[in-house]
Amino acid sequence: MSSSTTESVEKDGPLAWFHALGRNGKRAFIGAFGGFGLDSYDFQVLPLGLVAITAFFDLTQGQAGLLTTVTLVVSAIGGVIAGILADRIGRVRTLMITVVTYAVFTVLCGFATSYETLLVFRALQGLGFGGEWAAGAILVAEYCKPRYRGRTVAFIQSSWAVGWGLSVVVSTVVFTLLPQDFAWRVLFWTGALPAVLLIYLRRTVQDSPDATRRRADSAEKGSIRAIFTGDLTRTTLFASLLATGVQGGYYTLASWLPTHLKTERGLTFMDTGGYLALVITGAFTGYVCGGYVTDRLGRKKTFALFAVLSSGLIVLYTRVPDGANTTILLLGFPLGFCTSAIFSGFGSFLAELYPTALRGTGQGFTYNFGRAVGALFPALVGFTADRMGVGGALIVGSIAYGVAVVALVGLPETRGRELL
């Protein structure tokens, strides 16, 4: 067994993966699901308030794009630190630290009095934002049975869509009830929600005993040097490239889609919420279905399939003629589905690529290196949008997915692999 599942009882049916976790694994799942969902919420309040923020501080498109880029770049540092901490002090403790960090600095963004102050607070928010996934996904992966690992961790990924959806609902209400110049601040202040999750994590969630024992027996736990040693060097380089392509494509779309709908499609804030609802519904469905696909087809084929589909859909979405907003609406579901389903295999794939003592470090480094370099893609959109328009510049996201496909050449298939 690769995880502590002695308490579990084998059951058939669509929830067999959940029953197989056992009591402690189920608690870990709930904690990680909540942590990543609220992580998504705190990230998405920026894109949803970006038009108002741009107007309030009189920003250029490039300056506006830099707010997202700095978040993602610093999140890479946070992810690497969190991965090392997860291997040294444990998954749950690290998870709690990251949740506190992203919640506090999201709230402080609402008090920013200048663009520079907002940029700094948003950067520091990235430390927690980048670290949460590294700790939470590993925590759950170490409780999973190999046959269910892909779909189980994919359900954790699906919480991103839940947090995104919640942020759209809250932002729609806030911007409807309050003047734009104040509404974006209130939206950031709602980022205090994760404080409730800390109580649950502190009282009920614990690390997998088997994984804790294996970490304790290793002298290399939490070593960056070790993931660039021997066969792991190739794994680390190509996994980082894969993460760069996937996240570069996704964050390009997530960062600029609300602005594209409002400024180039002429939608009101209320209408934009409706269009995004279909994208988010597709995203949630994609996260869940992608987990089953990755357990059936394998990790590499799933990444390749959804990279090609995501690239093509971005091209279609941004080339729809003016006035054909119904087509845009209908394309939202498959766009959200494919750009999210590609993430479903990440948690299981990266966990299977590294031994227990280096799992946090390896996963934290590769995923967040990809996030940092991938962050250049949204910035590139911002700096080219003045010339090409946001819709035209979004083609950058399509190119990013091509990078992901190339990276798969250097990585092994890990479906069914026991965690060591």
N, C-alpha and C positions, 0 to 999 in steps of 0.2 A: 504493500500500500504506500502511496505517496503522500498520504495525509491522514490526519486523525479522524477516522470515520467509524470507529468501533461501536459508537452509539447508534449508528444509522441502521435502518431496517430496509432491506431491499423491497421496493414496490415498483409496480409497472405503471404505465400511464404517462401523460404529458408532464407531470410534476415529479417524475422519478429522480431527475437531476437534483431537485430541491430536497427531497427526502433523504437522498444519499449523503447529504452534507452532515447529518447528525445535529444534535441540539446546539453545540457550540459553533458549528459551521453555519447554521441558519442565523444565529445572532451576528456572526461576522458578516454574512451576506447583507443583512439589514443595515448594519453600520456602514459598510462600504457603499451600498446603494444610496443611502442618504447623503454620505459625504460627497460622492461624485455628482449627485443631482444638484446639491447646493453649490458645489464648485461651478457647475454649469450656469446656475442662476447668477452667481456673482460675476462670472465672465460676461454673460450676455447683456447685463444692464448697460454696458458701455456701447455696443453697437446699436441697441435700441434707443439710447439717448443721444447718439452721436450727432444727429442733425441739430438738436437743441444746443448741445455743447459747442458745436462748430459755430453756430450763430452767436452764442453768448460770449465766447472768447475771440470771435472774428478770426477763425482759423482758415488756413488754406487746406485743400484736400490732402496735401502731403503731410501737414501737421496733424490732421485728424487721423490719418493712417498710422502715423508714428505712435499714437496712443495704444493701438493694438499691437504694433510691432514690439514696443518696449515691454509690454506685458508678457509676450511670448518669449522674447529673448531672456528676460530675467527669470521666467518660469523654468527655463532650461537649467539655470543655476539651482533653483529651488528643487527641481526634480532630481538632479544629481546628488544634492545634499540629502534629500529625503531618502533616496535609495541607499546611500551609505548608512544613514541613521537606522533605516529599517533592518539592515543586516547587523548593526551593532547594538541597538537598544530595543529592537523589536518592532513589529508591524503596527500594533495598536497605538503604542506611545507616539510613534512617528505620525500616524494618522491624526491624532488629536492635535499635535503641534501644527500640522499643515492647515487644519480646519480653523483654528484660532487665528492663524496668520492671515488667511485670505478673507476672513470675516472682518477683522479689525480694519484692514487697509481699504476694503471696499467701502465701509462706513466713512472712513476719513476722506475718501474721494469726494463725498458729498459736501465736505467743508472747504474744498479747494477754492482759493481766492484768485488764482492765476493759472494760466495754462501750464507753467513750469511746475507749480505745486501739484497739479493734477497728474502730470507726467511722472513725478516722483512717487506719489501715492500709488498710482496704477502699477508702476514698476515693482514696488514692494509687495503689492497684492499678488504679483506674479510668483513670488517665492512660495507662497502657500498653494496657489493655483496649480503650479507645476508639480508639487510634491504629493498632493493628495492621491492622484491616480496610481502613482508608483507604489505607495503603501497599501492602498485599498485593494487593488487588483491582485497583488501578491498574497495578501492575507486570505482572500477567498480561494485563489488557485491552489493554495496549500491544503485546503480542506476538501478539494474536489477529487473524485475518481477520474482517471484518465479518459474514460469513455464519455463523460459528461462535461469535461473541463471547458470545451469551446463554448457550449451553450450557456453554461453557468456564468462564466465571466462576461459573456455577451449580454446577459441580463443586467449585470453591473453597468456595462456601457450604455444600456438603454436608459438608465437614469439621467444621462445627459439630456436626452430629449424631454424627459419629465421636467427637469430644471429649466430648460429652455422654454417649454410651454408655459410654465408658471411665470417666468419673467415676462413673457409676452402679455399674459393676462394682467399681471400687476402693472406693467408699463402702460397698457391701454387705459386702465382705470385711472392711474396717476395723471397721465397727460390729458385725459378727458376732464378731470375735475380741477386741475391746477394749471396756472399759467406756465408756459413752456420754460421760462427763465428759472422757475423754482422747481418744476416737476422733475428735472433730471437729478437734482440734489436729493429729493425724496426717494427717488428710485435707488440711488446708491445707499441711502440709509436703511432701506429694507434688506440690505445685505447682512444685517445682524442676525437674520434667521438661523444660521448654522449654530448659534450658541446653544440652542435646544438639543442639537445632536450630541454635543459634548457630554451631556449628562448620561445619555444612553451608552455611549462608548466607554465612559469611565466605569459604569456600574455593571455592564453585562458582557462586553466583548473581550476575548483573550486570543493570544496567538495560538496557532496549531502546536501542540506539545511535540509532535514528531519533528517539525521543522525547527523548533526552538532547540531541541537536542542536537540536531545535525549542525546548526550554526555554532553552537557552543563548542563542538568538537573540532572546528576548523580554525586554523591560525590565520587564514587569509580573508576572513569575513570582512566585508566592507572595503576591499582593496581595489582602487581604480587600476593600479598597475596590473593586477591579476587578470582583469578582463581584456588586457592587451598582451596576454602571454599565450604562446603556443597556438593551438587551434582556435582559441577564443578570439584571437585578433581578427581573423577573417569574419567570424560571426558578428563581432561588435561593429566592424566597419560597414558591412552590408545591412545589418539591422538598423543602423543609424541612417543609412541612405534611404531605406524603405520608409522609416518614420518621417524623414524629411519630405518625401514625395507625397505621402498620404496626408500629412498635416498641412503642408503647404497648400494643397488643393482645397482642403476643407476650410481652413481658416481664412483663405481668400474669399470663399463664398460666404461664410458666416459673418465676416466682418463688414462686407460691402453690400450684401443682398438687401437689407433694409433701406440703405441709402439709394440703391438703384431703383427700388420700387417707388420710393417717395419722390425722388428728384427727376427720374427719367421716364417712369411709367405714370407719373402724375397721380399717385394714390394718396389718399388722406391717411392719417395715422391709424384711424379705425379700419380702413380698407386694408392697409398693410398688415395689420394684425390678422385679418381673415386669410390673406394669402399665405402668411407665414404659418398659420395653423395647419394648412395642408402639407407644407414642407415638414413641419414638426411631426405630424401624424405619420408621414412617410418615414421620417427618421426613426421614430420609436419602433415602427414595424420592421424597418431595416436592421436595427440593432438586434432585435430578437431573432428574426429569421436568419440573419447572417451567422448567428451562433450555431444554428442547426446545420447550415450549409457547410461551415468550416469543420464540423465534426463528421460530415458525410463526404465531402469532396477532398478535404485536407486543407491545410493552412495556405499553402502557396497558390493553389488553383483558385481559392476564394479571393485572395488578394488581387490576383491577375484579372479575374472576372469583373469584380466591382471597380477596379481602377479604369478599365476600358469603358465600362458603362458610364461611370461618373464623368470621365473626360468628354464623352460624346454628348451627354445631357447638358453639361455647362455650355457647350457650343450651341446646342439647340435653344436653350433657355434664353441666351443673350442675343440670338439672331431672330427672334420672333418680331415681326413688323409692328410698328406703332399702331395702337388701337386694338390689337388682338389680345386684350388682357385675359379673355376667357382661356385662351391657349396657355398663357403664362400660369394661370390658376391651375389648370389640369396637369401641367408639367411639374408642378411643385411636389406632388406626391412621389413620383419616381425619382426626382432629383434628391429629395430628402432620403428616400429609401437607399439608393445606391451609395451616396456619399457618407452614409452612416453605417451601412452593412459592412463596408470595408474595414471599419474599426473593430468589428466583433471578434476577430481572431487575434487581435494584438495582445490582450492580456494573457491568453493561454499560450500563444506562440512564443512570446518573449520569456515567459516563465519556464517553458520547456527547453529553451536554448541555454540556460545557465544552471549550474548546481546551486543548492540551497544557500550556501554561505556567500555566494556572489549574486544571488537572484535579484535582490533589491538594487545592488549597485549596477548590475548589467542592464536591468530593465529601466532603472531610473536614468542611466546615462543615455542609452540608445534612444528611448522614446523622447526624452527632453532635448537631446542634441537635435533630433529631427524637428522638434517644436521650435527651437531657436533659429535654425537655418530656414525652416519653413516659414518663419515669421517675416522673412524678407519678401515673400510673395505678396502678402497684403500691402506692404509698404510700396512695392513696385506698382501695384494697382493705383495707390494714392498718387504717386508721382507721375503716372502716365494718364490718369483720368482727365486731367485738364485738356489734354490733346485728343484723346480717343473716346472720352466719355467713360463712365464707370462700367457700363455694359460691355463696351469694346475691350476695356482693360481686363475684364474678368477672364479673358482667354488665358491669362497667366495661370489660373487654377487648373485649366485643362492640361497645360504643359507639365505641371507638377506631378500629375498622376502618371505621366510617362516615365518620370524618374523612378517612381515606385516599381513599375514593371521591370525596369532594368535591374533594380536591386535584387529582385527575386532570384536572379541567376546565381548569385553567390551564397544562397542560404539553403539549408537542408529542410526536408519535410519532417515534421515532428508529431503528426497526429498519432495518438495512442501512446506516446512516450511517457514512461514513469518519471516522476520528479526525483532527482538524486540528491 
